[in-house]
Amino acid sequence: MTDADQKTCLLELLVVFF
């Protein structure tokens, strides 16, 4: 995984929680 992919995953998690 690249840095961008990891950041995208984190953003998606934030969207799910918020």
Distance bins in CASP14 RR format, pairs under 12 A and 6 or more apart:
PFRMAT RR
TARGET T0000
AUTHOR 0000-0000-0000
RMODE 2
METHOD distances of the structure
MODEL  1
1 7 0 0 0 0 0 1 0 0 0 0 0
1 8 0 0 0 0 1 0 0 0 0 0 0
1 9 0 0 0 0 1 0 0 0 0 0 0
1 10 0 0 0 0 0 1 0 0 0 0 0
2 8 0 0 0 0 1 0 0 0 0 0 0
2 9 0 0 0 0 0 1 0 0 0 0 0
3 9 0 0 0 0 0 1 0 0 0 0 0
3 10 0 0 0 0 0 1 0 0 0 0 0
4 10 0 0 0 0 0 1 0 0 0 0 0
4 11 0 0 0 0 0 1 0 0 0 0 0
5 11 0 0 0 0 0 1 0 0 0 0 0
5 12 0 0 0 0 0 1 0 0 0 0 0
6 12 0 0 0 0 0 1 0 0 0 0 0
6 13 0 0 0 0 0 1 0 0 0 0 0
7 13 0 0 0 0 0 1 0 0 0 0 0
7 14 0 0 0 0 0 1 0 0 0 0 0
8 14 0 0 0 0 0 1 0 0 0 0 0
8 15 0 0 0 0 0 1 0 0 0 0 0
9 15 0 0 0 0 0 1 0 0 0 0 0
9 16 0 0 0 0 0 1 0 0 0 0 0
10 16 0 0 0 0 0 1 0 0 0 0 0
10 17 0 0 0 0 0 1 0 0 0 0 0
11 17 0 0 0 0 0 1 0 0 0 0 0
11 18 0 0 0 0 0 1 0 0 0 0 0
12 18 0 0 0 0 0 1 0 0 0 0 0
END
